Structure formats: C-alpha cells, structure tokens
Amino acid sequence: MKRLVYSILFFSILVQSQNEYPKLNVFGNTKESFVPLDWKMIACADGDLNSDQLSDFAFVVEKKSEIDSLTESSVQRILGVFLKQKEGGYLKHTQSNTFIISKENSEMGEPFQGIFITREGYLDLNFQIWTKEKLW
C-alpha cells in the first residue's frame, strides 16, 4: 500500500512540474536572451511602448510537450513584454503565462494569430476562435 501511495505522489509531482512555467530573465541584451531553454519564439513585435523613443519588444514563446505519444500534446505559451533601457539592454516589464491561448483539440483552429505594436504604442494581440461548427 505504501508503494502505491508513493507512486501516486511521485506521479502527481512529475505532472505538476511539467506544467510549471519558467520565469523569464529580468534583464538581457538580446531578444534571444529571454527565451527559456527548450522553448521557441513563435511571434515577436518591435515598437515604442512607453513613448521614450526607444524600440521595445514583445514576444510569445511556446513549449510543446507530448502527453500521449499517439495523439495528445500540451502547449504552454508565455507572453513577454520588454522595455529598452537608455543604458542598453532590455528590462522585463510583463510576463503572462495564461493570456496566450492555444488549440484545445484537433477540431479547433489555431487561436493565436499574431502580435503587433502600433505606431501609437499599443500592444495588439490577435486571436481567432474557430471550430468546424462555429466561428466566434
């Protein structure tokens, strides 16, 4: 019985650790310096977000993990916003581990459509929710 309890405990810790998100670096000199190991940048936008005449950037990174080797995979995504510093380099302004949604099933289209920074300094995130039966 103890072995069963320990096995369940170990499995729950293993599953929970797979869903944890890394903390993005607070400071870096390049965009790539903020991308965690084993993660991939899927979208990036440059522009002035805080009206200081310096080019800031925002990106979306993702990590795909297989749950079931035949059909299921888990996609984790992070939105990061970084502000250029006058002294050089970038400072992390925002990290969101939940804002960028991904496909929930094979019937659904890709909801995340892109990221942009407007000339006015607004961060523009585009989403499209579509399934075979409905368009929302």
mmCIF file of the C-alpha atoms, coordinates in Angstrom:
data_MODEL
# 
_entry.id   MODEL 
# 
loop_
_atom_site.group_PDB 
_atom_site.id 
_atom_site.type_symbol 
_atom_site.label_atom_id 
_atom_site.label_alt_id 
_atom_site.label_comp_id 
_atom_site.label_asym_id 
_atom_site.label_entity_id 
_atom_site.label_seq_id 
_atom_site.pdbx_PDB_ins_code 
_atom_site.Cartn_x 
_atom_site.Cartn_y 
_atom_site.Cartn_z 
_atom_site.occupancy 
_atom_site.B_iso_or_equiv 
_atom_site.pdbx_formal_charge 
_atom_site.auth_seq_id 
_atom_site.auth_comp_id 
_atom_site.auth_asym_id 
_atom_site.auth_atom_id 
_atom_site.pdbx_PDB_model_num 
ATOM 1   C CA . MET A 1 1   ? 0.000   0.000  0.000   1.00 0.00 ? 1   MET A CA 1 
ATOM 2   C CA . LYS A 1 2   ? 2.834   2.388  0.834   1.00 0.00 ? 2   LYS A CA 1 
ATOM 3   C CA . ARG A 1 3   ? 4.372   1.730  -2.573  1.00 0.00 ? 3   ARG A CA 1 
ATOM 4   C CA . LEU A 1 4   ? 1.089   2.731  -4.267  1.00 0.00 ? 4   LEU A CA 1 
ATOM 5   C CA . VAL A 1 5   ? 0.859   5.951  -2.250  1.00 0.00 ? 5   VAL A CA 1 
ATOM 6   C CA . TYR A 1 6   ? 4.477   6.856  -3.069  1.00 0.00 ? 6   TYR A CA 1 
ATOM 7   C CA . SER A 1 7   ? 3.915   6.084  -6.755  1.00 0.00 ? 7   SER A CA 1 
ATOM 8   C CA . ILE A 1 8   ? 0.840   8.317  -6.892  1.00 0.00 ? 8   ILE A CA 1 
ATOM 9   C CA . LEU A 1 9   ? 2.662   11.088 -5.028  1.00 0.00 ? 9   LEU A CA 1 
ATOM 10  C CA . PHE A 1 10  ? 5.672   10.876 -7.371  1.00 0.00 ? 10  PHE A CA 1 
ATOM 11  C CA . PHE A 1 11  ? 3.446   10.895 -10.470 1.00 0.00 ? 11  PHE A CA 1 
ATOM 12  C CA . SER A 1 12  ? 1.477   13.943 -9.265  1.00 0.00 ? 12  SER A CA 1 
ATOM 13  C CA . ILE A 1 13  ? 4.708   15.857 -8.580  1.00 0.00 ? 13  ILE A CA 1 
ATOM 14  C CA . LEU A 1 14  ? 6.031   14.886 -12.017 1.00 0.00 ? 14  LEU A CA 1 
ATOM 15  C CA . VAL A 1 15  ? 2.850   16.043 -13.796 1.00 0.00 ? 15  VAL A CA 1 
ATOM 16  C CA . GLN A 1 16  ? 2.719   19.278 -11.804 1.00 0.00 ? 16  GLN A CA 1 
ATOM 17  C CA . SER A 1 17  ? 6.363   20.104 -12.583 1.00 0.00 ? 17  SER A CA 1 
ATOM 18  C CA . GLN A 1 18  ? 5.733   19.650 -16.307 1.00 0.00 ? 18  GLN A CA 1 
ATOM 19  C CA . ASN A 1 19  ? 3.086   22.389 -16.200 1.00 0.00 ? 19  ASN A CA 1 
ATOM 20  C CA . GLU A 1 20  ? 5.222   24.924 -14.355 1.00 0.00 ? 20  GLU A CA 1 
ATOM 21  C CA . TYR A 1 21  ? 6.343   27.932 -16.319 1.00 0.00 ? 21  TYR A CA 1 
ATOM 22  C CA . PRO A 1 22  ? 9.875   29.294 -16.153 1.00 0.00 ? 22  PRO A CA 1 
ATOM 23  C CA . LYS A 1 23  ? 10.450  32.868 -15.074 1.00 0.00 ? 23  LYS A CA 1 
ATOM 24  C CA . LEU A 1 24  ? 11.788  34.951 -17.941 1.00 0.00 ? 24  LEU A CA 1 
ATOM 25  C CA . ASN A 1 25  ? 15.055  36.761 -17.296 1.00 0.00 ? 25  ASN A CA 1 
ATOM 26  C CA . VAL A 1 26  ? 14.638  40.211 -15.761 1.00 0.00 ? 26  VAL A CA 1 
ATOM 27  C CA . PHE A 1 27  ? 17.382  41.781 -17.898 1.00 0.00 ? 27  PHE A CA 1 
ATOM 28  C CA . GLY A 1 28  ? 19.036  40.870 -21.183 1.00 0.00 ? 28  GLY A CA 1 
ATOM 29  C CA . ASN A 1 29  ? 20.855  42.374 -24.152 1.00 0.00 ? 29  ASN A CA 1 
ATOM 30  C CA . THR A 1 30  ? 19.082  40.443 -26.922 1.00 0.00 ? 30  THR A CA 1 
ATOM 31  C CA . LYS A 1 31  ? 15.619  39.018 -27.537 1.00 0.00 ? 31  LYS A CA 1 
ATOM 32  C CA . GLU A 1 32  ? 17.063  35.521 -27.522 1.00 0.00 ? 32  GLU A CA 1 
ATOM 33  C CA . SER A 1 33  ? 18.453  36.027 -24.008 1.00 0.00 ? 33  SER A CA 1 
ATOM 34  C CA . PHE A 1 34  ? 14.865  35.980 -22.693 1.00 0.00 ? 34  PHE A CA 1 
ATOM 35  C CA . VAL A 1 35  ? 13.795  32.738 -24.396 1.00 0.00 ? 35  VAL A CA 1 
ATOM 36  C CA . PRO A 1 36  ? 13.948  29.837 -21.902 1.00 0.00 ? 36  PRO A CA 1 
ATOM 37  C CA . LEU A 1 37  ? 15.839  26.658 -22.775 1.00 0.00 ? 37  LEU A CA 1 
ATOM 38  C CA . ASP A 1 38  ? 13.708  24.234 -24.849 1.00 0.00 ? 38  ASP A CA 1 
ATOM 39  C CA . TRP A 1 39  ? 11.214  26.999 -25.721 1.00 0.00 ? 39  TRP A CA 1 
ATOM 40  C CA . LYS A 1 40  ? 10.689  28.536 -29.168 1.00 0.00 ? 40  LYS A CA 1 
ATOM 41  C CA . MET A 1 41  ? 9.788   32.116 -30.108 1.00 0.00 ? 41  MET A CA 1 
ATOM 42  C CA . ILE A 1 42  ? 6.656   31.942 -32.292 1.00 0.00 ? 42  ILE A CA 1 
ATOM 43  C CA . ALA A 1 43  ? 5.917   35.686 -32.654 1.00 0.00 ? 43  ALA A CA 1 
ATOM 44  C CA . CYS A 1 44  ? 7.685   38.959 -31.937 1.00 0.00 ? 44  CYS A CA 1 
ATOM 45  C CA . ALA A 1 45  ? 6.886   42.651 -32.385 1.00 0.00 ? 45  ALA A CA 1 
ATOM 46  C CA . ASP A 1 46  ? 9.069   45.747 -32.087 1.00 0.00 ? 46  ASP A CA 1 
ATOM 47  C CA . GLY A 1 47  ? 7.984   49.319 -31.347 1.00 0.00 ? 47  GLY A CA 1 
ATOM 48  C CA . ASP A 1 48  ? 7.912   52.082 -28.758 1.00 0.00 ? 48  ASP A CA 1 
ATOM 49  C CA . LEU A 1 49  ? 5.546   51.021 -25.963 1.00 0.00 ? 49  LEU A CA 1 
ATOM 50  C CA . ASN A 1 50  ? 6.355   53.699 -23.387 1.00 0.00 ? 50  ASN A CA 1 
ATOM 51  C CA . SER A 1 51  ? 6.943   56.822 -25.535 1.00 0.00 ? 51  SER A CA 1 
ATOM 52  C CA . ASP A 1 52  ? 10.649  57.114 -24.736 1.00 0.00 ? 52  ASP A CA 1 
ATOM 53  C CA . GLN A 1 53  ? 11.764  56.948 -28.392 1.00 0.00 ? 53  GLN A CA 1 
ATOM 54  C CA . LEU A 1 54  ? 13.450  53.568 -27.788 1.00 0.00 ? 54  LEU A CA 1 
ATOM 55  C CA . SER A 1 55  ? 12.431  50.343 -29.560 1.00 0.00 ? 55  SER A CA 1 
ATOM 56  C CA . ASP A 1 56  ? 10.826  47.964 -27.074 1.00 0.00 ? 56  ASP A CA 1 
ATOM 57  C CA . PHE A 1 57  ? 9.601   44.483 -27.949 1.00 0.00 ? 57  PHE A CA 1 
ATOM 58  C CA . ALA A 1 58  ? 7.053   41.854 -27.011 1.00 0.00 ? 58  ALA A CA 1 
ATOM 59  C CA . PHE A 1 59  ? 7.082   38.179 -27.857 1.00 0.00 ? 59  PHE A CA 1 
ATOM 60  C CA . VAL A 1 60  ? 5.239   34.917 -27.494 1.00 0.00 ? 60  VAL A CA 1 
ATOM 61  C CA . VAL A 1 61  ? 7.238   31.775 -26.767 1.00 0.00 ? 61  VAL A CA 1 
ATOM 62  C CA . GLU A 1 62  ? 5.934   28.239 -26.557 1.00 0.00 ? 62  GLU A CA 1 
ATOM 63  C CA . LYS A 1 63  ? 6.934   24.783 -25.465 1.00 0.00 ? 63  LYS A CA 1 
ATOM 64  C CA . LYS A 1 64  ? 5.253   21.653 -26.751 1.00 0.00 ? 64  LYS A CA 1 
ATOM 65  C CA . SER A 1 65  ? 5.208   18.546 -24.600 1.00 0.00 ? 65  SER A CA 1 
ATOM 66  C CA . GLU A 1 66  ? 3.778   15.188 -25.567 1.00 0.00 ? 66  GLU A CA 1 
ATOM 67  C CA . ILE A 1 67  ? 1.189   13.824 -23.155 1.00 0.00 ? 67  ILE A CA 1 
ATOM 68  C CA . ASP A 1 68  ? 0.242   10.781 -25.195 1.00 0.00 ? 68  ASP A CA 1 
ATOM 69  C CA . SER A 1 69  ? 2.706   9.682  -27.848 1.00 0.00 ? 69  SER A CA 1 
ATOM 70  C CA . LEU A 1 70  ? -0.090  8.997  -30.365 1.00 0.00 ? 70  LEU A CA 1 
ATOM 71  C CA . THR A 1 71  ? -2.436  11.971 -30.253 1.00 0.00 ? 71  THR A CA 1 
ATOM 72  C CA . GLU A 1 72  ? -2.162  14.312 -27.314 1.00 0.00 ? 72  GLU A CA 1 
ATOM 73  C CA . SER A 1 73  ? 0.276   17.145 -26.830 1.00 0.00 ? 73  SER A CA 1 
ATOM 74  C CA . SER A 1 74  ? 0.362   20.022 -24.390 1.00 0.00 ? 74  SER A CA 1 
ATOM 75  C CA . VAL A 1 75  ? 1.329   23.533 -25.477 1.00 0.00 ? 75  VAL A CA 1 
ATOM 76  C CA . GLN A 1 76  ? 2.482   26.097 -22.956 1.00 0.00 ? 76  GLN A CA 1 
ATOM 77  C CA . ARG A 1 77  ? 2.791   29.735 -24.049 1.00 0.00 ? 77  ARG A CA 1 
ATOM 78  C CA . ILE A 1 78  ? 4.254   32.834 -22.445 1.00 0.00 ? 78  ILE A CA 1 
ATOM 79  C CA . LEU A 1 79  ? 3.689   36.476 -23.382 1.00 0.00 ? 79  LEU A CA 1 
ATOM 80  C CA . GLY A 1 80  ? 6.666   38.671 -22.518 1.00 0.00 ? 80  GLY A CA 1 
ATOM 81  C CA . VAL A 1 81  ? 6.946   42.465 -22.778 1.00 0.00 ? 81  VAL A CA 1 
ATOM 82  C CA . PHE A 1 82  ? 10.367  44.106 -22.572 1.00 0.00 ? 82  PHE A CA 1 
ATOM 83  C CA . LEU A 1 83  ? 11.395  47.768 -22.450 1.00 0.00 ? 83  LEU A CA 1 
ATOM 84  C CA . LYS A 1 84  ? 14.627  49.068 -23.985 1.00 0.00 ? 84  LYS A CA 1 
ATOM 85  C CA . GLN A 1 85  ? 16.886  50.841 -21.483 1.00 0.00 ? 85  GLN A CA 1 
ATOM 86  C CA . LYS A 1 86  ? 18.815  54.031 -22.309 1.00 0.00 ? 86  LYS A CA 1 
ATOM 87  C CA . GLU A 1 87  ? 21.962  52.430 -20.888 1.00 0.00 ? 87  GLU A CA 1 
ATOM 88  C CA . GLY A 1 88  ? 21.472  49.443 -23.208 1.00 0.00 ? 88  GLY A CA 1 
ATOM 89  C CA . GLY A 1 89  ? 19.729  46.110 -22.959 1.00 0.00 ? 89  GLY A CA 1 
ATOM 90  C CA . TYR A 1 90  ? 16.112  45.306 -22.155 1.00 0.00 ? 90  TYR A CA 1 
ATOM 91  C CA . LEU A 1 91  ? 14.201  45.115 -18.870 1.00 0.00 ? 91  LEU A CA 1 
ATOM 92  C CA . LYS A 1 92  ? 11.288  42.700 -18.411 1.00 0.00 ? 92  LYS A CA 1 
ATOM 93  C CA . HIS A 1 93  ? 8.060   44.622 -17.916 1.00 0.00 ? 93  HIS A CA 1 
ATOM 94  C CA . THR A 1 94  ? 5.448   41.846 -18.042 1.00 0.00 ? 94  THR A CA 1 
ATOM 95  C CA . GLN A 1 95  ? 5.212   38.066 -18.147 1.00 0.00 ? 95  GLN A CA 1 
ATOM 96  C CA . SER A 1 96  ? 1.877   36.298 -18.602 1.00 0.00 ? 96  SER A CA 1 
ATOM 97  C CA . ASN A 1 97  ? 1.642   32.515 -18.579 1.00 0.00 ? 97  ASN A CA 1 
ATOM 98  C CA . THR A 1 98  ? -2.096  32.383 -19.242 1.00 0.00 ? 98  THR A CA 1 
ATOM 99  C CA . PHE A 1 99  ? -3.033  35.140 -21.703 1.00 0.00 ? 99  PHE A CA 1 
ATOM 100 C CA . ILE A 1 100 ? -1.966  33.447 -24.968 1.00 0.00 ? 100 ILE A CA 1 
ATOM 101 C CA . ILE A 1 101 ? -4.311  30.532 -25.558 1.00 0.00 ? 101 ILE A CA 1 
ATOM 102 C CA . SER A 1 102 ? -3.563  27.516 -27.739 1.00 0.00 ? 102 SER A CA 1 
ATOM 103 C CA . LYS A 1 103 ? -5.634  24.871 -29.504 1.00 0.00 ? 103 LYS A CA 1 
ATOM 104 C CA . GLU A 1 104 ? -7.707  22.838 -27.095 1.00 0.00 ? 104 GLU A CA 1 
ATOM 105 C CA . ASN A 1 105 ? -8.391  19.969 -29.501 1.00 0.00 ? 105 ASN A CA 1 
ATOM 106 C CA . SER A 1 106 ? -7.858  18.830 -33.093 1.00 0.00 ? 106 SER A CA 1 
ATOM 107 C CA . GLU A 1 107 ? -11.256 20.250 -34.136 1.00 0.00 ? 107 GLU A CA 1 
ATOM 108 C CA . MET A 1 108 ? -10.160 23.766 -33.244 1.00 0.00 ? 108 MET A CA 1 
ATOM 109 C CA . GLY A 1 109 ? -8.140  26.116 -35.437 1.00 0.00 ? 109 GLY A CA 1 
ATOM 110 C CA . GLU A 1 110 ? -5.079  27.960 -34.127 1.00 0.00 ? 110 GLU A CA 1 
ATOM 111 C CA . PRO A 1 111 ? -6.476  30.796 -31.960 1.00 0.00 ? 111 PRO A CA 1 
ATOM 112 C CA . PHE A 1 112 ? -3.320  32.944 -31.683 1.00 0.00 ? 112 PHE A CA 1 
ATOM 113 C CA . GLN A 1 113 ? -2.927  34.945 -34.891 1.00 0.00 ? 113 GLN A CA 1 
ATOM 114 C CA . GLY A 1 114 ? -0.166  37.424 -34.139 1.00 0.00 ? 114 GLY A CA 1 
ATOM 115 C CA . ILE A 1 115 ? 1.316   40.217 -32.076 1.00 0.00 ? 115 ILE A CA 1 
ATOM 116 C CA . PHE A 1 116 ? 1.961   43.819 -33.158 1.00 0.00 ? 116 PHE A CA 1 
ATOM 117 C CA . ILE A 1 117 ? 2.974   47.165 -31.685 1.00 0.00 ? 117 ILE A CA 1 
ATOM 118 C CA . THR A 1 118 ? 1.128   50.071 -33.282 1.00 0.00 ? 118 THR A CA 1 
ATOM 119 C CA . ARG A 1 119 ? 2.670   53.458 -34.133 1.00 0.00 ? 119 ARG A CA 1 
ATOM 120 C CA . GLU A 1 120 ? 0.696   54.871 -31.197 1.00 0.00 ? 120 GLU A CA 1 
ATOM 121 C CA . GLY A 1 121 ? 2.456   52.452 -28.830 1.00 0.00 ? 121 GLY A CA 1 
ATOM 122 C CA . TYR A 1 122 ? -0.340  49.937 -28.232 1.00 0.00 ? 122 TYR A CA 1 
ATOM 123 C CA . LEU A 1 123 ? 0.307   46.216 -27.944 1.00 0.00 ? 123 LEU A CA 1 
ATOM 124 C CA . ASP A 1 124 ? -2.073  44.469 -30.346 1.00 0.00 ? 124 ASP A CA 1 
ATOM 125 C CA . LEU A 1 125 ? -2.718  40.742 -29.897 1.00 0.00 ? 125 LEU A CA 1 
ATOM 126 C CA . ASN A 1 126 ? -4.916  38.992 -32.459 1.00 0.00 ? 126 ASN A CA 1 
ATOM 127 C CA . PHE A 1 127 ? -6.970  35.883 -31.758 1.00 0.00 ? 127 PHE A CA 1 
ATOM 128 C CA . GLN A 1 128 ? -9.443  33.891 -33.809 1.00 0.00 ? 128 GLN A CA 1 
ATOM 129 C CA . ILE A 1 129 ? -11.540 31.180 -32.193 1.00 0.00 ? 129 ILE A CA 1 
ATOM 130 C CA . TRP A 1 130 ? -12.806 28.719 -34.762 1.00 0.00 ? 130 TRP A CA 1 
ATOM 131 C CA . THR A 1 131 ? -14.152 25.199 -34.715 1.00 0.00 ? 131 THR A CA 1 
ATOM 132 C CA . LYS A 1 132 ? -15.654 23.169 -37.549 1.00 0.00 ? 132 LYS A CA 1 
ATOM 133 C CA . GLU A 1 133 ? -19.148 24.054 -36.385 1.00 0.00 ? 133 GLU A CA 1 
ATOM 134 C CA . LYS A 1 134 ? -18.895 27.668 -35.211 1.00 0.00 ? 134 LYS A CA 1 
ATOM 135 C CA . LEU A 1 135 ? -16.980 30.887 -35.672 1.00 0.00 ? 135 LEU A CA 1 
ATOM 136 C CA . TRP A 1 136 ? -16.915 33.095 -32.581 1.00 0.00 ? 136 TRP A CA 1 
# 
